[in-house]
Amino acid sequence: MKKIYIILVVIVIAAVAGVWYFSSSGNRQSPVNETVKLMNDNQAIDNEAADLPPIINEGENTVNKVNNLADNDGGLAVNNQFREFNLTAANFKYDVTEIRVKKGETIKINFKVVQGFHDLVIDEFNARTAQLQTGQSEIIEFVADQSGEFEYYCSIGSHRAMGMVGKLIVE
C-alpha cells in the first residue's frame, strides 16, 4: 500500500512539473514571434535594402514575390537582418524549387515536412536540417557568401535521385 502512495505522489509531481514547464514556455518570445508582433503593430519592413525582390519558382510558374512577415501564405519575408523563406516538403518534392538572393545576405529557411520523412541540405553553405517526419519543422540560417547556383536536396534514400531538389541562386 505504501508503494502505491509513493507512485501516486511521483506521478502527481511529474504532472505538475510538466504543466508548469509547458505553460511557462508559451510565455517566451522567439525572435520570429517578436518580428511578427512588430509587423502586427503596423511597423513597416525596409524593402529598399532588398534592391529587387527575389524570384521564386513555384512549380511551373516563376513569380516575383515579396511578403511581409504578417503574411502567412508561405512565401518570403524581407527584413533588415535576414531574408526568410518558407519551404515545405512532401513526398519527393519541395514546394519551392528556386530561390534567388543577393551575395552576402543572411538567409533563413523555415523548413516543414507536410508529408513523409525528409531533410534539406545545401552542401556549399554547410546548411542542413535534421531528418524530419510529417508535421515536424526546423529553421536553418546561413550567410550566402558565395555567388553561383547551388542545389538543395533531400538526402534521404533515393529522394534526390527521384527529383527532390531545388536551386539556390546567389547573385
N, C-alpha and C positions, 0 to 999 in steps of 0.2 A: 504494500500500500504506500509506503514511504517513497519507493521508486517512482510510482505514478505521479505523486505530487511534485517530485523533483523534475520529472519530464515535462509536466504541465507548466511549471514555473519557467523552465528554459524556453519552451515554445512561446509563452506569453512575452518574455523578454525579447526574443528574436523578432516577434511580430511587431512589438512597439518600436524596436530599433529600426526595422525595415520601413515602417510607416514614417518615422521621423526622418530617416535618410532621404526617402523619395519625395517627401513633401518639402524638405529644405532644398533639395537640388532643383526644384522648379523655380525657386526664387533667384537662382544665379542667372546672370545675363551673359550670353556669349557675344563676341564682337559682331556676329551677323545679326543677332537679335537687337543689339544696340543700334546698328545701322538701319535696320528696318524701322525701329522706333523713331529714329531721326527722320526718316522719309515720311512716316505717318504724321510727324509733326510739321509737315509741309516744308522741310528744308530741301533745297534742290541739290542735285548731283552736278558736279562740274563736268559737263560733257566736252568742253573745249579742250581739255587735256588729252582727249582721245583722238584728236585730229579727225579721223574718219571712222565711222562705225565699222566694226569687223564684219566680214562676210561669213555667214554660217550656212552650210549646206544641210538642209533638212530633207532627207530623202532625195527625190529627183529635182527639187526646186532649190535654187540658191537665192537667198534673200539677204538684204542688209537689215539688221535688226538690232536696235538698242532699246533696252527696257530699263526702267528704274527698279530699285530693289523692292518696291511695294508691288510690282507686277509679278504675279505668280504663274505665268504661263510657261515657265520652264526655259526661258531664253537666257539673256545675257544682261549683266548689270555693269555699269561703268561707275567707278568710284575713284577718288583721288589716290587711294592707296593700292588698289588692285583691280584687275578685270576678272569678273566672275562669270562662270559658265555652269549651267545645269545640264548634266549628261546622264541619261538613263540607259540601262542595258536590259535587253530581253534576249530570248533565245537566238543567238548567232547574229545579233545586230545592236548597234548603238543608235539612238535617235538622232544624234548629231554626228555627221561624218566628215565635216570640215570646219575647222576653226582658224580664223586669221587674227593675228595680233602683231603688235609692234615690238621690235627688239628692245629689250630692257624692261618690259612691263612685267609686273608680278601677276601671275596667273593663278586663279583659284578655281578648282573644278569641284563642284558638288556632284558626286557620283552616287547613283542609286540603282539598285538592281530591282527591276519590277517583275522579272520572270527568269528563273534558272539560277545558275551558280557562275559568277563572273568576277573579273577584276579589270583594272585599267592600268596599262603600262606605257610609259614614254621613256624609252631607254636613254636617249641623248640627254635628258634632263634629270635622270635618276629619280623619276617620279613614278610612284606605284601605289596602288591601293592594296588592301588586304583582299583575299578571295572572299566574296560576299554572297550570301544567299538571298532569295526573294525577300523584299522588304527591308533589307539592310542598306545602309548608306555610309559613305565616308567622304571626307574632304581632303584633297591634296592641294598643295600650294608650292609654286616654284617660280623662279625668275627665268623668263625666256631670254637668255643671254647669248644665244646663237641664232644667226639668220639661216633660213632654209626651210625645207619641207621635211617633216618628221612624222613617221607613222605612230599612231597609238593603237593598241590592240589588247585583246583578251588573251592571257597566257595559259588559260585552262585548256587542257587536252588539245583537240584539233580546232578549237574555236577560231583561231587566227586564220588557219588554212581554209576554213569554211566562210571566210569573209567578214569576220567580226573585227574590223579595222576602221580607222579614220585617219584624217590627215590634219596635222597642226602645221600651219604655215606662219612662219615668223619673218616679217618684212623689215 
